[in-house]
Amino acid sequence: MSADAARRFGRNRLALLGLALVAGLVLVAAAAPLLAPQDPVKQSLFEKRARPDAKHLLGADEFGRDILSRVIYGTRVALLVGTLAAAIAVVAGGALGCVAGFAGGWLDATIMRGIEILLAFPYLLLAIAIVSALGPGVVNTTIAVGVWGTPTVARMVRASVLALKETEYVRAARALGAGGPALVLRHILPNVLPTLCVYATLFMANAVLVEAALSFLGLGVQPPTPSWGLMVSTGRDVLLVAPHVATMPGLAIVVSVLGFNLLGDGLRDALDPRLRGA
Amino acid sequence: MAGSLTFALRRLLLAVPVLLGVVFIVMLTLELVPGDAVAMMLGEHATKAAVDRLREHLGLDKPLLVRYAQYVGQLARGDLGRSIIQNRPVVDELADTWPATLELTVAALLIAALVGVPAGVVSAVRPNSSFDALARLGSLFGLSMPVFWTGLVLIVLFSLWLPWLPVGGRGSLAHLVLPAVALALPSIAMLARLTRSSVLEVLHEDYVRTARAKGLQELAVVVKHGLRNALLPIVTLVGIQAGQLMGGAVLTETVFAWPGLGRLMVKAIFARDYVLLQGAVLVFALAFVLVNLLVDLSYGLLDPRISRQG
């Protein structure tokens, strides 16, 4: 990030809040064993559905497990799935977009038709279709969320590559004899990177939401792994007698999605002031 | 009008290969299911002969491409096969459930447009006012709350603490309120944000200053010159939101026991009823393609400069 962009970022209070929230999440995930007041999988029938009190700050769930400890450990699952899924989407989508935009012709046409088909699945449905085929679990959920994000990245990168291909410095590099891969890696990719970073951050927000949604439906992360979406889903069965079991873990989702959204918006405004508020 | 009719027909024809691709992708992913799906359907105590018989009955002994060709052939005759669990034509199961999903998504889209667009306009007209600050903060939260969680929170608030509305099910208008509001919240937020930024941009244009200079009333300036010219990106977003709403419907229908396509789809997944799943995904994709076609058609109405030679 240039000094100019860093200064713009530093002046944006919401962006700094986003950065603080995301840094906090990473810290909580890293230090989960130190921060969690209790064992996240320890059951206690006497404390079943305990209301929030001094012993259980956020209460206890159906099996008497401490919700706060489970929320803290759930940060690991959310960040792990989100980060790896973002990596899949950025690498796969970036590669497809670069190839399509740079090669043109039938290769471009074929890739773009494929992308169009994937984009015809409304929102969550592609991830649901993939995970229902692969089966549940952390790894498969990550793959599903990553593949779900791939077509959007590919389309965005392709558009940037097409625009950059015609710029003077790329033409100059080409005239000096730079070939395809070198041209893409040395001259085009570095200029797409800022956009990709912004996208990856905003994608993290979506990845956390989609992971939570899949786990809520019972298709994603499986018990007893503490996933926020799964915790909301378990709490749903006792919603009318113990509403805190379902609602408390949801707050963690809201806070982390908010953090990534604020950070992504802030980065976008800092890197490209023309897009401010768009 | 003849021009837009040809345009619509051409776009509709272009949607056919996309939908065939959707069917192919769904069949391909199901092909990748690790383990023997048919054996899992029958449970662990089934004999090999029984598994083979069911596989043959379902046509799963044939290669993927043969099955795909057969399915497309059936599709052309309006036949989506029979659901495995209920042994009913999939078309009937879909016909039973799609009106509920349509009702829910249309209600949510209406709420989103009726709340989101005016909120965005007011924010743009009074930027940095306390309303604007509140609306922007609300939008940030609206975008960050998962719909299934908002649904549960709404149930706690308006069914449990204030016993005003039913917990779930479909029937009266009262049943529709909570699921539609839960589903609409992220879309309200998106629409309010985009409307704010596009109206804000338009209000700086010369023709808006001219309209004001002519002595036009502020309301007329904002609506006729501001909103009218900012509508194009807003309508595009409404189209995208329709897709979001359909995906979100899967979640809200589960939360509120709403008897729609989304819940049917989740049931089909758990029952490993791939025929039903294929049909449900196809209907969702078809609806999404149609909404986007409508959005494209509306461009010509909103901005006569846009030609329909696309």
Interface residues (C-beta under 8 A of the other chain):
Chain A: R113 G114 E116 I117 L118 A120 F121 P122 Y123 L124 L125 I128 A129 I130 S132 A133 L134 G135 A205 L209 A212 A213 F216 L217 G218 L219 G229 V232 S233 G235 R236 L239 L240 P243 A246 T247 G250 I253 V254 V255 V257 L258 N261 L262 G277 A278
Chain B: P17 V18 L19 G21 V22 F24 I25 V26 T29 L30 L32 V33 P34 L140 F141 L143 S144 M145 P146 V147 F148 W149 L152 V153 I155 V156 L160 V167 R196 S197 L200 A242 G243 Q244 M246 G247 G248 V250 L251 T254 V255 M265 V266 I269 F270 L277 V281 F284 A285 A287 F288 V289
